[in-house]
Amino acid sequence: MLFARSKVNPRDTGDRVLVHAAPPRLDVIVRDLAGTVAARGDGLERRQPGPMSYLVREGDRIRLEDGWPTQADLGRVVFLPGGEAGILKTWWHADDHSEWRWQVEFYNHR
């Protein structure tokens, strides 16, 4: 099942993005403007519960890291199910991970 498909500027993503509500297992394909595969990660599996995961690019490979965003992640691109991509503006979570609050900014143009 397709989880998300999105078009983002690589200058905005760098080598690390957030994914909200990632499925337990996913395949990731990054394509350039010509449609050529630039990087991929196959059979990536979540190992911990939580609302966020990271996709990290290392050359032509993508790996998945589970984790909770920190202040250092503010400004990072976050993908949502369905493919919408936004910028993480605020993040807070309880020390025991029982609750969290966040804001994402979305911008679109044609």
VMD Tcl script that builds the backbone (N, CA, C; Angstrom):
set m [mol new atoms 330]
animate dup $m
set s [atomselect $m all]
$s set {name element resname resid chain x y z} {
  {N N MET 1 A 0.842 -1.171 0.000}
  {CA C MET 1 A 0.000 0.000 0.000}
  {C C MET 1 A 0.893 1.242 0.000}
  {N N LEU 2 A 0.546 2.200 -0.821}
  {CA C LEU 2 A 1.287 3.446 -0.873}
  {C C LEU 2 A 1.054 4.236 0.409}
  {N N PHE 3 A 2.118 4.617 1.076}
  {CA C PHE 3 A 2.016 5.393 2.309}
  {C C PHE 3 A 2.029 6.891 2.001}
  {N N ALA 4 A 2.984 7.305 1.180}
  {CA C ALA 4 A 3.102 8.722 0.859}
  {C C ALA 4 A 3.900 8.892 -0.429}
  {N N ARG 5 A 3.569 9.949 -1.135}
  {CA C ARG 5 A 4.323 10.331 -2.323}
  {C C ARG 5 A 4.350 11.842 -2.313}
  {N N SER 6 A 5.544 12.410 -2.405}
  {CA C SER 6 A 5.655 13.854 -2.261}
  {C C SER 6 A 6.807 14.369 -3.109}
  {N N LYS 7 A 6.707 15.617 -3.491}
  {CA C LYS 7 A 7.766 16.287 -4.234}
  {C C LYS 7 A 8.269 17.443 -3.376}
  {N N VAL 8 A 9.533 17.368 -2.987}
  {CA C VAL 8 A 10.122 18.408 -2.151}
  {C C VAL 8 A 11.467 18.814 -2.724}
  {N N ASN 9 A 11.892 20.001 -2.375}
  {CA C ASN 9 A 13.177 20.519 -2.821}
  {C C ASN 9 A 14.285 19.899 -1.962}
  {N N PRO 10 A 15.280 19.285 -2.585}
  {CA C PRO 10 A 16.357 18.659 -1.795}
  {C C PRO 10 A 17.133 19.650 -0.931}
  {N N ARG 11 A 17.115 20.920 -1.287}
  {CA C ARG 11 A 17.771 21.925 -0.429}
  {C C ARG 11 A 17.049 22.041 0.907}
  {N N ASP 12 A 15.744 21.724 0.920}
  {CA C ASP 12 A 14.964 21.810 2.148}
  {C C ASP 12 A 15.102 20.567 3.018}
  {N N THR 13 A 15.424 19.442 2.406}
  {CA C THR 13 A 15.450 18.189 3.159}
  {C C THR 13 A 16.819 17.847 3.729}
  {N N GLY 14 A 17.874 18.252 3.064}
  {CA C GLY 14 A 19.201 17.829 3.501}
  {C C GLY 14 A 19.280 16.318 3.458}
  {N N ASP 15 A 19.927 15.732 4.460}
  {CA C ASP 15 A 20.088 14.266 4.475}
  {C C ASP 15 A 19.198 13.584 5.503}
  {N N ARG 16 A 18.240 14.338 6.077}
  {CA C ARG 16 A 17.420 13.781 7.161}
  {C C ARG 16 A 16.039 14.421 7.148}
  {N N VAL 17 A 14.988 13.594 7.141}
  {CA C VAL 17 A 13.612 14.090 7.221}
  {C C VAL 17 A 12.868 13.301 8.284}
  {N N LEU 18 A 11.769 13.862 8.734}
  {CA C LEU 18 A 10.886 13.183 9.678}
  {C C LEU 18 A 9.713 12.568 8.928}
  {N N VAL 19 A 9.199 11.467 9.450}
  {CA C VAL 19 A 7.999 10.843 8.915}
  {C C VAL 19 A 7.040 10.632 10.076}
  {N N HIS 20 A 5.834 11.162 9.943}
  {CA C HIS 20 A 4.812 10.994 10.976}
  {C C HIS 20 A 3.997 9.741 10.690}
  {N N ALA 21 A 3.800 8.919 11.701}
  {CA C ALA 21 A 2.955 7.723 11.626}
  {C C ALA 21 A 3.398 6.765 10.522}
  {N N ALA 22 A 4.694 6.552 10.438}
  {CA C ALA 22 A 5.209 5.594 9.447}
  {C C ALA 22 A 4.660 4.203 9.731}
  {N N PRO 23 A 4.405 3.431 8.701}
  {CA C PRO 23 A 3.943 2.056 8.910}
  {C C PRO 23 A 5.068 1.213 9.520}
  {N N PRO 24 A 4.759 0.019 10.014}
  {CA C PRO 24 A 5.779 -0.831 10.632}
  {C C PRO 24 A 6.934 -1.189 9.683}
  {N N ARG 25 A 6.636 -1.243 8.392}
  {CA C ARG 25 A 7.654 -1.577 7.391}
  {C C ARG 25 A 7.398 -0.729 6.156}
  {N N LEU 26 A 8.466 -0.193 5.558}
  {CA C LEU 26 A 8.280 0.586 4.351}
  {C C LEU 26 A 9.489 0.535 3.438}
  {N N ASP 27 A 9.223 0.776 2.179}
  {CA C ASP 27 A 10.255 0.935 1.160}
  {C C ASP 27 A 10.260 2.404 0.778}
  {N N VAL 28 A 11.452 2.963 0.576}
  {CA C VAL 28 A 11.581 4.370 0.246}
  {C C VAL 28 A 12.374 4.491 -1.051}
  {N N ILE 29 A 11.851 5.281 -1.972}
  {CA C ILE 29 A 12.557 5.561 -3.225}
  {C C ILE 29 A 12.613 7.068 -3.393}
  {N N VAL 30 A 13.819 7.589 -3.604}
  {CA C VAL 30 A 14.029 9.014 -3.862}
  {C C VAL 30 A 14.427 9.142 -5.327}
  {N N ARG 31 A 13.693 9.968 -6.049}
  {CA C ARG 31 A 13.978 10.178 -7.476}
  {C C ARG 31 A 14.374 11.628 -7.729}
  {N N ASP 32 A 15.213 11.826 -8.737}
  {CA C ASP 32 A 15.553 13.182 -9.141}
  {C C ASP 32 A 14.477 13.695 -10.103}
  {N N LEU 33 A 14.647 14.912 -10.600}
  {CA C LEU 33 A 13.630 15.513 -11.468}
  {C C LEU 33 A 13.405 14.728 -12.757}
  {N N ALA 34 A 14.424 14.007 -13.208}
  {CA C ALA 34 A 14.298 13.203 -14.428}
  {C C ALA 34 A 13.640 11.851 -14.156}
  {N N GLY 35 A 13.397 11.542 -12.883}
  {CA C GLY 35 A 12.773 10.271 -12.530}
  {C C GLY 35 A 13.754 9.151 -12.237}
  {N N THR 36 A 15.034 9.455 -12.292}
  {CA C THR 36 A 16.067 8.467 -11.998}
  {C C THR 36 A 16.150 8.234 -10.494}
  {N N VAL 37 A 16.287 6.981 -10.081}
  {CA C VAL 37 A 16.409 6.668 -8.657}
  {C C VAL 37 A 17.745 7.206 -8.145}
  {N N ALA 38 A 17.661 8.086 -7.148}
  {CA C ALA 38 A 18.849 8.702 -6.557}
  {C C ALA 38 A 19.247 8.013 -5.256}
  {N N ALA 39 A 18.268 7.446 -4.554}
  {CA C ALA 39 A 18.543 6.743 -3.292}
  {C C ALA 39 A 17.343 5.860 -2.981}
  {N N ARG 40 A 17.594 4.814 -2.188}
  {CA C ARG 40 A 16.479 3.940 -1.813}
  {C C ARG 40 A 16.798 3.203 -0.520}
  {N N GLY 41 A 15.721 2.775 0.114}
  {CA C GLY 41 A 15.807 1.937 1.301}
  {C C GLY 41 A 14.697 0.910 1.206}
  {N N ASP 42 A 15.026 -0.343 1.220}
  {CA C ASP 42 A 14.046 -1.416 1.060}
  {C C ASP 42 A 13.843 -2.168 2.369}
  {N N GLY 43 A 12.587 -2.449 2.681}
  {CA C GLY 43 A 12.272 -3.234 3.870}
  {C C GLY 43 A 12.664 -2.572 5.175}
  {N N LEU 44 A 12.561 -1.251 5.231}
  {CA C LEU 44 A 12.905 -0.531 6.468}
  {C C LEU 44 A 11.854 -0.838 7.520}
  {N N GLU 45 A 12.301 -1.161 8.722}
  {CA C GLU 45 A 11.366 -1.547 9.784}
  {C C GLU 45 A 11.501 -0.653 10.995}
  {N N ARG 46 A 10.331 -0.271 11.532}
  {CA C ARG 46 A 10.304 0.463 12.796}
  {C C ARG 46 A 10.607 -0.508 13.926}
  {N N ARG 47 A 11.352 -0.047 14.894}
  {CA C ARG 47 A 11.735 -0.887 16.040}
  {C C ARG 47 A 11.138 -0.412 17.349}
  {N N GLN 48 A 10.628 0.835 17.357}
  {CA C GLN 48 A 10.083 1.411 18.588}
  {C C GLN 48 A 8.771 2.117 18.271}
  {N N PRO 49 A 7.864 2.161 19.236}
  {CA C PRO 49 A 6.635 2.933 19.027}
  {C C PRO 49 A 6.932 4.428 19.130}
  {N N GLY 50 A 6.037 5.205 18.633}
  {CA C GLY 50 A 6.171 6.661 18.713}
  {C C GLY 50 A 5.593 7.295 17.476}
  {N N PRO 51 A 5.344 8.585 17.524}
  {CA C PRO 51 A 4.688 9.257 16.409}
  {C C PRO 51 A 5.616 9.587 15.243}
  {N N MET 52 A 6.913 9.578 15.461}
  {CA C MET 52 A 7.842 10.021 14.426}
  {C C MET 52 A 8.954 9.013 14.192}
  {N N SER 53 A 9.447 9.035 12.981}
  {CA C SER 53 A 10.649 8.299 12.588}
  {C C SER 53 A 11.465 9.241 11.713}
  {N N TYR 54 A 12.736 8.918 11.551}
  {CA C TYR 54 A 13.605 9.674 10.667}
  {C C TYR 54 A 13.972 8.808 9.467}
  {N N LEU 55 A 14.014 9.424 8.298}
  {CA C LEU 55 A 14.617 8.802 7.136}
  {C C LEU 55 A 15.927 9.542 6.900}
  {N N VAL 56 A 17.018 8.789 6.861}
  {CA C VAL 56 A 18.347 9.372 6.757}
  {C C VAL 56 A 18.991 8.902 5.462}
  {N N ARG 57 A 19.454 9.852 4.670}
  {CA C ARG 57 A 20.116 9.516 3.400}
  {C C ARG 57 A 21.616 9.472 3.603}
  {N N GLU 58 A 22.200 8.375 3.149}
  {CA C GLU 58 A 23.651 8.190 3.158}
  {C C GLU 58 A 24.053 7.769 1.754}
  {N N GLY 59 A 24.397 8.743 0.929}
  {CA C GLY 59 A 24.711 8.466 -0.464}
  {C C GLY 59 A 23.473 7.997 -1.202}
  {N N ASP 60 A 23.526 6.777 -1.739}
  {CA C ASP 60 A 22.369 6.262 -2.478}
  {C C ASP 60 A 21.497 5.338 -1.636}
  {N N ARG 61 A 21.726 5.313 -0.324}
  {CA C ARG 61 A 20.950 4.467 0.587}
  {C C ARG 61 A 20.130 5.326 1.546}
  {N N ILE 62 A 18.955 4.821 1.891}
  {CA C ILE 62 A 18.098 5.441 2.901}
  {C C ILE 62 A 17.969 4.457 4.055}
  {N N ARG 63 A 18.120 4.954 5.270}
  {CA C ARG 63 A 17.882 4.115 6.445}
  {C C ARG 63 A 16.852 4.797 7.335}
  {N N LEU 64 A 16.216 4.011 8.187}
  {CA C LEU 64 A 15.184 4.514 9.086}
  {C C LEU 64 A 15.704 4.501 10.513}
  {N N GLU 65 A 15.432 5.574 11.235}
  {CA C GLU 65 A 15.743 5.658 12.672}
  {C C GLU 65 A 14.454 6.000 13.397}
  {N N ASP 66 A 14.160 5.290 14.453}
  {CA C ASP 66 A 13.055 5.677 15.313}
  {C C ASP 66 A 13.567 6.709 16.296}
  {N N GLY 67 A 12.697 7.606 16.701}
  {CA C GLY 67 A 13.128 8.599 17.667}
  {C C GLY 67 A 12.070 9.649 17.910}
  {N N TRP 68 A 12.354 10.500 18.850}
  {CA C TRP 68 A 11.475 11.610 19.197}
  {C C TRP 68 A 12.188 12.902 18.829}
  {N N PRO 69 A 11.525 13.793 18.103}
  {CA C PRO 69 A 12.175 15.048 17.711}
  {C C PRO 69 A 12.670 15.839 18.913}
  {N N THR 70 A 13.702 16.607 18.663}
  {CA C THR 70 A 14.267 17.514 19.660}
  {C C THR 70 A 14.214 18.926 19.090}
  {N N GLN 71 A 14.661 19.878 19.847}
  {CA C GLN 71 A 14.716 21.262 19.377}
  {C C GLN 71 A 15.572 21.373 18.121}
  {N N ALA 72 A 16.558 20.510 17.976}
  {CA C ALA 72 A 17.422 20.526 16.790}
  {C C ALA 72 A 16.653 20.166 15.517}
  {N N ASP 73 A 15.488 19.550 15.651}
  {CA C ASP 73 A 14.686 19.158 14.488}
  {C C ASP 73 A 13.715 20.242 14.020}
  {N N LEU 74 A 13.594 21.327 14.764}
  {CA C LEU 74 A 12.716 22.409 14.325}
  {C C LEU 74 A 13.239 22.941 12.995}
  {N N GLY 75 A 12.341 23.109 12.044}
  {CA C GLY 75 A 12.735 23.526 10.700}
  {C C GLY 75 A 12.926 22.362 9.745}
  {N N ARG 76 A 12.862 21.144 10.258}
  {CA C ARG 76 A 13.061 19.949 9.431}
  {C C ARG 76 A 11.777 19.602 8.678}
  {N N VAL 77 A 11.926 19.071 7.473}
  {CA C VAL 77 A 10.780 18.602 6.692}
  {C C VAL 77 A 10.195 17.367 7.365}
  {N N VAL 78 A 8.858 17.323 7.430}
  {CA C VAL 78 A 8.152 16.163 7.978}
  {C C VAL 78 A 7.099 15.721 6.959}
  {N N PHE 79 A 7.124 14.426 6.626}
  {CA C PHE 79 A 6.148 13.838 5.715}
  {C C PHE 79 A 5.013 13.237 6.529}
  {N N LEU 80 A 3.790 13.465 6.056}
  {CA C LEU 80 A 2.603 12.884 6.684}
  {C C LEU 80 A 2.029 11.808 5.767}
  {N N PRO 81 A 1.255 10.872 6.336}
  {CA C PRO 81 A 0.608 9.864 5.490}
  {C C PRO 81 A -0.166 10.548 4.358}
  {N N GLY 82 A -0.035 10.013 3.178}
  {CA C GLY 82 A -0.685 10.600 2.011}
  {C C GLY 82 A 0.261 11.443 1.175}
  {N N GLY 83 A 1.336 11.948 1.796}
  {CA C GLY 83 A 2.342 12.661 1.032}
  {C C GLY 83 A 2.486 14.134 1.299}
  {N N GLU 84 A 1.616 14.712 2.114}
  {CA C GLU 84 A 1.788 16.127 2.434}
  {C C GLU 84 A 3.118 16.284 3.170}
  {N N ALA 85 A 3.855 17.334 2.820}
  {CA C ALA 85 A 5.138 17.616 3.472}
  {C C ALA 85 A 5.095 19.015 4.041}
  {N N GLY 86 A 5.524 19.155 5.269}
  {CA C GLY 86 A 5.535 20.448 5.925}
  {C C GLY 86 A 6.831 20.652 6.674}
  {N N ILE 87 A 6.904 21.752 7.368}
  {CA C ILE 87 A 8.084 22.098 8.166}
  {C C ILE 87 A 7.696 22.044 9.640}
  {N N LEU 88 A 8.456 21.291 10.418}
  {CA C LEU 88 A 8.198 21.197 11.853}
  {C C LEU 88 A 8.539 22.534 12.501}
  {N N LYS 89 A 7.543 23.171 13.115}
  {CA C LYS 89 A 7.713 24.485 13.736}
  {C C LYS 89 A 7.886 24.409 15.242}
  {N N THR 90 A 7.128 23.531 15.897}
  {CA C THR 90 A 7.273 23.349 17.342}
  {C C THR 90 A 7.134 21.875 17.663}
  {N N TRP 91 A 7.759 21.466 18.751}
  {CA C TRP 91 A 7.639 20.091 19.225}
  {C C TRP 91 A 7.840 20.075 20.730}
  {N N TRP 92 A 6.984 19.309 21.403}
  {CA C TRP 92 A 7.122 19.059 22.835}
  {C C TRP 92 A 6.598 17.657 23.098}
  {N N HIS 93 A 7.256 16.936 24.008}
  {CA C HIS 93 A 6.695 15.662 24.462}
  {C C HIS 93 A 7.027 15.469 25.943}
  {N N ALA 94 A 6.142 14.737 26.619}
  {CA C ALA 94 A 6.355 14.416 28.033}
  {C C ALA 94 A 7.559 13.498 28.157}
  {N N ASP 95 A 8.230 13.577 29.287}
  {CA C ASP 95 A 9.413 12.738 29.514}
  {C C ASP 95 A 9.117 11.255 29.362}
  {N N ASP 96 A 7.900 10.851 29.720}
  {CA C ASP 96 A 7.551 9.426 29.613}
  {C C ASP 96 A 6.914 9.073 28.262}
  {N N HIS 97 A 6.926 10.034 27.329}
  {CA C HIS 97 A 6.377 9.845 25.968}
  {C C HIS 97 A 4.883 9.526 25.950}
  {N N SER 98 A 4.175 9.909 26.989}
  {CA C SER 98 A 2.739 9.630 27.057}
  {C C SER 98 A 1.900 10.665 26.314}
  {N N GLU 99 A 2.498 11.792 25.989}
  {CA C GLU 99 A 1.787 12.829 25.257}
  {C C GLU 99 A 2.796 13.698 24.513}
  {N N TRP 100 A 2.295 14.365 23.451}
  {CA C TRP 100 A 3.128 15.258 22.666}
  {C C TRP 100 A 2.268 16.307 22.006}
  {N N ARG 101 A 2.910 17.414 21.655}
  {CA C ARG 101 A 2.232 18.527 20.985}
  {C C ARG 101 A 3.194 19.047 19.925}
  {N N TRP 102 A 2.639 19.314 18.738}
  {CA C TRP 102 A 3.502 19.812 17.674}
  {C C TRP 102 A 2.739 20.659 16.694}
  {N N GLN 103 A 3.473 21.457 15.934}
  {CA C GLN 103 A 2.896 22.274 14.879}
  {C C GLN 103 A 3.742 22.117 13.626}
  {N N VAL 104 A 3.037 22.044 12.500}
  {CA C VAL 104 A 3.692 21.921 11.205}
  {C C VAL 104 A 3.159 23.030 10.306}
  {N N GLU 105 A 4.037 23.638 9.552}
  {CA C GLU 105 A 3.637 24.670 8.597}
  {C C GLU 105 A 3.630 24.069 7.197}
  {N N PHE 106 A 2.580 24.382 6.439}
  {CA C PHE 106 A 2.461 23.907 5.063}
  {C C PHE 106 A 2.467 25.110 4.130}
  {N N TYR 107 A 3.104 24.928 3.000}
  {CA C TYR 107 A 3.156 25.972 1.965}
  {C C TYR 107 A 3.037 25.283 0.617}
  {N N ASN 108 A 2.219 25.844 -0.260}
  {CA C ASN 108 A 2.047 25.284 -1.594}
  {C C ASN 108 A 2.047 26.411 -2.620}
  {N N HIS 109 A 2.467 26.071 -3.817}
  {CA C HIS 109 A 2.365 26.996 -4.954}
  {C C HIS 109 A 2.268 26.166 -6.223}
  {N N ARG 110 A 1.849 26.803 -7.307}
  {CA C ARG 110 A 1.757 26.105 -8.603}
  {C C ARG 110 A 2.868 26.550 -9.501}
}
mol reanalyze $m
mol bondsrecalc $m
mol representation Tube
mol addrep $m
